[in-house]
Amino acid sequence: MKKVKKYYIICKNGERRYRDKIYKIGKMAVIIDGKSLAKKTRENLKIECEKLKDKGIIPKLAVIMVGDDPASKVYVRNKSKACDEIGVKYEEYILKDSITQKELIDLIHKLNEDKTVNGILLQSPIPNHLDIDEAFREISSEKDVDGFNPVNIGKLLLNQDTFVSCTPYGIMKMFEEYNIDLEGKNLVIIGRSNIVGKPLMACCLNNHATVTVCHSRTKGLKEKTKNADILIAAIGKSKFVTADMVKEGAVVIDVGINRGEDKKLTGDVDFEEVKKKASYITPVPGGVGPMTIAMLMNNVIKATINQNK
Ligand code: NAD
């Protein structure tokens, strides 16, 4: 076996992370461990929460869910567990499918006015007869811990302090933790949704990447992805990103969560093949998903601190 000099960096968590030189001689990508980073983030937030409690302040998150979408139930349960772990009070409002828009907005207004509630989250999807855009707009921008209110999205675009939506924020934290510098990099996002692709575009641009956002009507997708130093997939199609779409040594972030008929979770990236080519890659599960919830908790603590200044 050819002996190679190993180039590595020491991460904040003390682990050694080998850099792209290694990949050129056929090594596997570094797996970005979202699960441990999320755990570490939650531990730090627990300390912040205790400091607030010492001042007599108990952060509270109110979660609204309409209907009984099974995937939403799982997400909501995970959020509730994270609140318990950190010491955030959790209040759940489960509304019937038949609720009217007015009833939904009235509840949001009530929670906006409730001084004991610091963060409000409306779990999507909601039934089609309801207007989710109006609902997000009505959540007070100071309690909008998901970062979906147009005021907060505008602030993000302007690179001002705001609540960054949790999935893009989690990805930024991963880049930071693994010393992945975005400056000047060709960064391609596949997916332009309001909750992932678009806010992610703003975050990456704010961190000086040259960003290309692709979507279902993009022509010549592969040419674009092959040029990406950093490739982020947020599509919702299992194993959509194959190795031939990825540049050698690229950083690959997989946002997708797809449940197969066998109930197994897969991402939007063909992990087994792409990891042979990438320098860094996130797994599914255990990558972006846990970070999303950790950043939600971060936003709840931030909202509480801001409201008690
Ligand atoms: P979405 O359906 O709103 O958007 C999907 C995007 O993919 C669209 O912009 C669409 O144009 C694009 N797309 C679809 N087919 C394409 C194609 N053939 N070529 C190029 N682009 C194509 O989905 P979303 O809400 O952004 O979620 C995307 C995925 O991420 C889903 O699997 C979702 O479950 C997952 N997700 C994960 C987290 C997490 O915490 N890990 C959070 C949010 C969403």
Boltz pocket constraint, residues with backbone or C-beta under 6 A from the ligand:
constraints:
  - pocket:
      binder: B
      contacts: [[A, 167], [A, 190], [A, 191], [A, 192], [A, 193], [A, 194], [A, 195], [A, 196], [A, 197], [A, 214], [A, 215], [A, 216], [A, 217], [A, 218], [A, 221], [A, 233], [A, 234], [A, 235], [A, 236], [A, 237], [A, 254], [A, 255], [A, 256], [A, 257], [A, 258], [A, 288], [A, 289], [A, 290], [A, 292]]
      max_distance: 6.0
